[in-house]
Amino acid sequence: MKRFFPIILILIVQTFALANTRVVYLRPGPMMKIPYTSIAPSPYFFTAGTGTEIHNLAPFNTASGAYYSMDFSNGWSWGVSTATGGDTTRLANLEVSTYKAPVEFGFHFQKRVLVRDNISFSLGLQDIIFENKKAGLNLDPAQLSFFGIVSSESQISDYTFNTFIGFGTGGFGAIDTVETVDSLATEPASTNAGVFFGTIFNTPFLDKWGGIDIVGEFDGNGINVGLRIPLTSDYRLNLGFTHIEKLPRWKERYWKGHSAITLGFEITAPKRSASKVPGSGPAPMPMLQPGNIDMAEIDTTLKLADYTVSTLRDSMGLMTNEMRNLMTRLSAMEQHSKFLEDSLKAVRLNSTVSEQKMNNAMRHLSRSLRYFYSGNYRASLQEVESALELNPNLALAYARRGSIYYKLGDVQRATINWNLALRMDPEYDDVRNVLKALHENRLKSTTLIED
């Protein structure tokens, strides 16, 4: 029996060494590893999120988990979490270790028992841990922690300070950090109780989403620092370091109490409350509170509301009629636009036709001039008639026809056509001179209008 005692003692200590490292942000409240209490109820229906500790990068070694917590109006708070620890195997090399940490399920309860001015006192039970091992779920009593915590709150300008101090058993007790094979059987793994304290410093940066929180704490084993950065009013990113006093030994193999880089993500569901709890985001809009009901005031308000609704209804009617008038005017403008477009097309068409007729008429007048020079006055007269059919307002055609009739000896018709040409074009000086010469009996053939 004495031969097996050292082996049994080593196995017992080894069992404690494989226990959870109390992953950050998995317990109720905004602190990293210690409990939290406040002078006001939480403004959220529930809070949920994840937490991860990165203990080594090469080889990669992490502990991580998720949680859900709720606060009740009677001062009770509870939470549930699940976590998987890092590879805490001491006698094996992490690079070749096949150890798989068991999945752990934790339950957390606490009660706010006293609030006076800016002081709050709570009692609770944390880390009721069940490990899912091959043999089934086993309670891990080493993590079970009964605690009491006192907090005070102060406001300086736009900054809010919450300070905490408390006493806890189990996981809050001091632990040995680096153990060797020789020390496993001689040094205890932990003490039964310890003191913890911390502070959360709420700043006005990103105040519309609750402000950035600076967290610092001593969890009974080491110092943890972190930042809680709001992404929106309902989402937060949690960053930090655990056991910063051991950061210089980061490259050494993992041990219980190893320092870590921490990451966390949090989502909240707000409830309507007028108070703002430090570290918990912005205060939602307050609910209406019941009070004495003044029926006369309500009646007056209802009448005013009815009058306002009637006025709005009449305004809507006027706006509807105005809209109809505008639509009618718009339709008329569209029709007028189409009419102008059709008229423009007609003008262009008429212009094209007139231009074509003018060109044909001028060709007939050109041929009539050739016949006139050759003495074929009848053919010349026929070409002039064709030109007048195409353009009855052509003054040159009437002047030419008057000259042809004069050559044919019909002075009366010649005079009539010359007067028609002058009526078409009062500035036709050649026709005026011919008529004047005819009136004075001095008209000669050489003065006739030929072109």
C-alpha positions in Angstrom: 0.0 0.0 0.0 2.8 2.4 0.8 4.3 1.7 -2.6 1.1 2.8 -4.4 0.5 5.9 -2.2 2.8 8.3 -4.3 1.2 7.1 -7.5 -2.3 7.7 -6.1 -1.3 11.1 -4.8 0.1 12.0 -8.2 -3.1 10.9 -9.9 -5.2 13.0 -7.5 -3.1 16.1 -8.1 -3.2 15.4 -11.9 -7.0 15.4 -11.7 -7.0 18.9 -10.2 -4.5 20.0 -12.8 -6.8 19.1 -15.6 -9.6 21.2 -14.1 -11.1 24.2 -15.9 -9.0 27.4 -15.9 -12.1 29.6 -15.2 -12.5 31.0 -18.8 -13.2 34.7 -18.9 -16.5 36.4 -19.5 -18.6 33.2 -18.8 -20.2 34.4 -15.6 -23.0 36.9 -15.0 -21.9 40.5 -15.1 -19.3 42.5 -17.2 -16.2 41.5 -15.2 -13.7 39.0 -16.5 -13.5 36.3 -13.8 -14.8 37.8 -10.5 -18.5 38.3 -9.6 -20.4 41.5 -10.2 -23.0 43.4 -8.2 -24.7 46.8 -8.8 -27.0 49.2 -7.0 -29.6 49.0 -9.8 -31.2 46.1 -11.7 -29.8 45.1 -15.1 -31.5 46.9 -18.0 -31.5 43.7 -20.0 -33.8 40.7 -20.3 -30.9 38.5 -20.9 -27.2 38.5 -21.9 -25.4 35.9 -24.0 -22.0 35.6 -25.5 -18.8 33.8 -25.9 -15.3 33.9 -24.3 -12.0 32.6 -25.5 -8.5 32.4 -23.9 -5.5 32.0 -26.2 -2.8 30.4 -24.1 -0.3 29.6 -26.8 0.1 30.2 -30.5 2.7 27.6 -31.4 1.3 25.0 -30.8 -2.1 26.7 -30.7 -3.8 26.1 -27.3 -7.1 27.7 -26.2 -9.9 27.5 -23.7 -13.3 28.7 -24.8 -16.9 28.7 -23.9 -20.4 30.3 -24.2 -22.9 31.6 -21.6 -26.4 32.9 -21.0 -27.5 34.9 -18.0 -30.6 36.7 -16.7 -31.4 39.2 -13.9 -34.7 39.2 -12.1 -36.5 42.1 -10.4 -36.3 40.5 -7.0 -32.4 40.8 -7.0 -31.7 37.2 -8.1 -29.3 36.5 -11.0 -28.5 33.2 -12.6 -26.4 32.0 -15.5 -25.4 28.9 -17.4 -22.2 28.3 -19.3 -20.4 25.6 -21.2 -16.6 25.6 -21.7 -13.7 23.5 -22.9 -10.4 24.0 -21.2 -7.0 24.1 -22.7 -4.5 21.2 -22.8 -3.2 21.2 -19.2 -1.2 18.0 -19.6 1.9 18.5 -17.6 3.9 15.4 -18.3 3.5 15.5 -22.1 4.7 17.8 -24.9 1.8 19.9 -26.2 3.0 19.4 -29.8 2.4 15.6 -29.6 -0.3 15.6 -26.9 -3.5 13.7 -27.7 -5.3 15.0 -24.6 -8.8 16.3 -25.2 -10.2 18.5 -22.4 -13.7 17.5 -21.3 -16.7 19.7 -22.0 -17.9 21.4 -18.8 -21.3 22.7 -17.9 -21.5 25.4 -15.3 -24.3 27.0 -13.3 -24.1 30.3 -11.4 -26.5 31.9 -8.9 -26.4 35.1 -6.8 -28.7 37.4 -4.9 -28.4 41.1 -4.2 -29.2 41.2 -0.5 -28.4 44.9 0.3 -28.5 48.2 -1.5 -27.9 51.5 0.4 -27.0 54.7 -1.4 -24.2 53.8 -3.7 -23.3 50.5 -1.9 -24.4 47.1 -3.0 -23.8 43.7 -1.4 -24.5 40.3 -3.0 -24.0 36.6 -2.1 -23.8 33.8 -4.6 -22.6 30.4 -5.8 -20.4 30.1 -8.9 -19.0 27.4 -11.0 -21.3 24.5 -10.2 -19.3 22.5 -12.8 -20.2 19.2 -14.3 -17.5 17.6 -16.6 -18.7 15.5 -19.5 -16.1 12.7 -19.3 -16.2 9.2 -20.7 -17.9 7.9 -17.5 -20.6 10.6 -17.8 -21.3 13.9 -16.1 -19.2 14.3 -12.9 -19.4 17.2 -10.5 -16.0 19.0 -10.1 -16.0 20.3 -6.5 -12.6 22.0 -6.9 -14.3 24.8 -8.9 -17.4 25.3 -6.7 -17.2 28.8 -5.2 -19.3 30.5 -2.6 -18.7 34.2 -2.5 -19.8 37.5 -1.0 -19.0 40.8 -2.8 -19.4 44.5 -2.0 -19.4 47.2 -4.7 -19.5 51.0 -4.6 -20.3 53.4 -7.4 -19.1 56.9 -8.0 -19.6 59.5 -10.8 -16.9 62.0 -11.9 -18.0 64.2 -14.8 -18.9 61.8 -17.6 -17.0 58.9 -16.1 -18.4 56.2 -13.8 -16.4 54.0 -11.4 -17.5 50.7 -9.9 -15.2 49.1 -7.4 -15.5 45.6 -6.0 -14.0 43.6 -3.2 -15.1 40.1 -2.1 -14.2 36.8 -0.5 -14.7 33.4 -2.2 -13.9 29.8 -1.8 -12.9 27.1 -4.3 -11.8 28.7 -7.6 -11.0 32.0 -5.9 -8.3 30.3 -3.8 -4.7 30.8 -4.7 -3.1 28.1 -6.8 0.5 27.0 -7.6 1.5 28.0 -11.1 4.3 26.0 -12.4 4.7 22.5 -10.9 7.4 20.0 -11.7 7.2 16.2 -11.5 9.1 16.4 -8.2 6.7 18.8 -6.6 3.5 17.2 -7.7 3.4 14.9 -4.7 4.6 17.4 -2.1 2.9 20.8 -2.9 -0.8 21.4 -2.6 -2.7 22.4 -5.8 -4.8 25.1 -4.2 -6.0 26.6 -1.0 -9.6 26.6 0.0 -10.4 30.4 -0.1 -9.2 33.7 -1.3 -9.8 37.4 -1.6 -10.6 39.1 -4.9 -11.2 42.7 -6.0 -11.6 44.8 -9.1 -12.9 47.9 -10.8 -14.8 48.8 -14.0 -14.3 52.3 -15.4 -17.0 53.4 -17.8 -15.9 56.2 -20.3 -18.0 58.5 -22.5 -16.3 57.2 -25.6 -19.0 55.7 -27.9 -21.4 56.9 -25.3 -24.5 56.5 -27.6 -23.9 52.8 -27.3 -23.1 52.7 -23.6 -19.4 53.8 -23.6 -16.1 51.9 -23.6 -15.5 50.0 -20.3 -12.0 49.5 -18.8 -11.9 46.4 -16.6 -9.2 45.5 -14.1 -9.3 42.8 -11.4 -7.4 40.4 -9.1 -9.2 37.1 -9.2 -7.4 35.5 -6.3 -4.7 34.0 -8.5 -3.6 36.8 -10.8 -4.3 40.2 -12.4 -6.6 40.5 -15.4 -7.2 43.6 -17.5 -9.6 44.1 -20.4 -11.6 46.4 -22.6 -15.4 46.2 -23.4 -16.0 47.9 -26.7 -19.6 48.5 -27.9 -20.2 47.7 -31.5 -23.8 48.8 -31.3 -26.1 49.4 -28.3 -26.8 45.6 -28.1 -23.4 44.1 -29.1 -20.0 44.3 -27.4 -16.5 43.1 -28.2 -14.5 42.0 -25.1 -10.7 42.1 -25.2 -8.0 41.6 -22.6 -5.2 39.7 -20.9 -5.3 37.3 -17.9 -2.6 37.0 -15.3 -0.5 39.7 -16.9 2.1 39.2 -14.2 3.1 35.9 -16.0 3.3 37.4 -19.5 7.1 37.1 -19.5 6.7 33.3 -19.2 4.3 33.2 -22.2 6.6 30.9 -24.2 6.8 28.2 -21.5 4.6 25.2 -21.7 1.0 25.6 -20.4 0.3 25.4 -16.7 -2.7 26.1 -14.6 -2.8 29.9 -14.2 -1.1 30.5 -17.5 -1.5 34.1 -18.9 -3.7 34.4 -22.0 -5.0 36.8 -24.6 -8.8 36.9 -24.2 -11.5 37.5 -26.7 -15.2 37.7 -26.1 -18.5 38.7 -27.9 -21.7 39.7 -26.1 -25.3 40.3 -27.2 -28.0 41.7 -25.0 -31.8 42.1 -25.2 -32.8 45.4 -23.5 -35.9 46.0 -21.4 -37.5 49.4 -20.8 -35.9 50.9 -17.8 -35.0 54.5 -16.8 -31.7 53.6 -15.0 -28.3 53.0 -16.6 -26.1 50.3 -15.0 -22.3 50.9 -15.5 -20.8 48.4 -17.9 -24.2 47.4 -19.3 -24.7 49.8 -22.2 -27.1 52.8 -22.6 -30.4 53.1 -20.7 -33.5 52.5 -22.8 -36.4 54.9 -22.9 -38.4 54.9 -19.7 -41.9 53.4 -19.5 -44.9 55.5 -18.8 -45.8 55.4 -15.1 -49.4 55.2 -13.9 -50.9 58.2 -11.9 -54.1 60.1 -11.2 -56.4 60.3 -14.2 -58.0 63.7 -15.0 -61.1 62.9 -17.0 -61.7 66.6 -18.0 -58.1 66.8 -19.3 -58.6 63.6 -21.2 -61.9 64.9 -22.7 -60.2 68.1 -23.8 -57.3 66.1 -25.3 -59.7 63.9 -27.2 -61.6 66.9 -28.6 -58.4 68.5 -29.6 -57.3 65.2 -31.2 -60.6 64.9 -33.1 -60.3 68.5 -34.3 -56.8 67.8 -35.4 -57.8 64.6 -37.3 -60.7 66.5 -39.0 -58.3 69.3 -40.0 -55.9 66.7 -41.4 -58.7 65.0 -43.2 -59.8 68.2 -44.9 -56.3 69.1 -45.8 -55.9 65.6 -47.3 -59.1 66.2 -49.3 -57.8 69.6 -50.6 -54.5 68.0 -51.4 -56.3 65.2 -53.3 -58.3 67.7 -55.4 -55.2 69.8 -56.1 -53.5 66.6 -57.2 -56.3 65.8 -59.5 -56.2 69.3 -61.0 -52.5 69.0 -61.5 -53.0 65.6 -63.2 -55.6 67.2 -65.5 -53.3 70.1 -66.4 -50.5 67.7 -67.0 -52.7 65.6 -69.3 -53.7 68.8 -71.2 -50.1 69.9 -71.5 -49.2 66.4 -72.8 -52.0 66.7 -75.4 -50.9 70.2 -76.4 -47.3 69.0 -76.7 -48.5 66.2 -79.0 -50.5 68.7 -81.0 -47.5 71.0 -81.4 -45.4 68.0 -82.4 -47.9 67.0 -85.0 -48.1 70.6 -86.2 -44.3 70.8 -86.5 -44.3 67.7 -88.5 -47.0 69.1 -90.8 -45.0 72.3 -91.2 -41.9 70.4 -92.1 -43.9 68.3 -94.5 -45.5 71.4 -96.1 -42.2 73.1 -96.3 -40.7 70.1 -98.0 -43.7 69.9 -100.5 -43.5 73.7 -101.1 -39.8 73.5 -101.7 -40.3 70.6 -104.1 -43.1 72.5 -105.9 -40.9 75.7 -106.1 -38.1 73.7 -107.6 -40.5 72.2 -110.2 -42.0 75.6 -111.0 -38.6 77.1 -111.5 -37.7 74.3 -113.9 -40.9 75.1 -115.9 -40.0 78.8 -116.0 -36.5 78.0 -117.1 -37.9 75.9 -120.1 -40.4 78.7 -120.9 -37.5 81.2 -121.2 -35.7 78.9 -123.7 -38.9 78.7 -125.7 -39.3 82.5 -125.4 -35.9 83.1 -126.9 -36.5 80.7 -129.7 -39.8 82.4 -130.6 -42.0 79.4 -129.7 -44.3 81.6 -127.6 -47.1 79.0 -127.3 -44.8 76.4 -125.8 -43.4 79.1 -123.5 -46.9 80.0 -122.4 -47.7 76.4 -121.6 -44.6 76.0 -119.4 -45.6 79.2 -117.5 -49.1 77.8 -116.9 -47.5 74.6 -115.5 -45.4 76.7 -113.2 -48.4 78.7 -111.9 -50.3 75.4 -111.2 -47.4 74.4 -108.9 -47.1 77.9 -107.3 -50.0 80.4 -108.0 -48.2 83.1 -106.1 -45.0 83.3 -108.2 -44.7 86.9 -109.4 -42.0 86.0 -112.0 -44.5 83.6 -113.7 -47.1 86.4 -114.1 -44.5 88.8 -115.4 -43.3 86.1 -117.9 -46.8 85.4 -119.0 -47.4 89.1 -119.5 -44.4 89.3 -121.8 -45.5 86.3 -123.8 -49.0 87.8 -124.3 -47.4 91.1 -125.4 -45.3 89.2 -128.1 -48.5 87.5 -129.2 -50.1 90.9 -129.6 -52.6 90.6 -126.7 -51.8 93.8 -124.9 -54.8 93.6 -122.6 -53.9 90.2 -121.2 -50.2 91.3 -121.0 -51.3 94.3 -118.9 -53.4 92.1 -116.6 -50.6 89.7 -115.9 -48.1 92.5 -115.3 -50.4 94.0 -112.7 -50.9 90.6 -111.0 -47.1 90.3 -110.8 -46.8 93.8 -109.3 -49.5 92.8 -106.8 -47.6 89.7 -105.8 -44.4 91.6 -105.4 -44.9 95.4 -104.9 -41.1 95.8 -105.1 -40.9 94.4 -108.6 -39.4 97.5 -110.3 -39.0 95.9 -113.7 -42.7 95.3 -114.0 -43.5 98.8 -112.8 -41.2 100.3 -115.4 -42.8 98.2 -118.2 -46.3 99.3 -117.2 -45.2 103.0 -117.1 -43.7 102.7 -120.6 -46.8 101.0 -121.9 -48.9 103.8 -120.4 -46.7 106.4 -122.1 -46.8 104.6 -125.5 -43.0 104.1 -125.5 -42.8 100.4 -124.8 -40.4 98.6 -127.0 -39.8 94.9 -127.3 -36.3 95.2 -125.9 -37.8 96.4 -122.6 -39.9 93.3 -122.1 -39.4 91.2 -119.0 -37.7 87.9 -120.1 -36.0 86.7 -117.0 
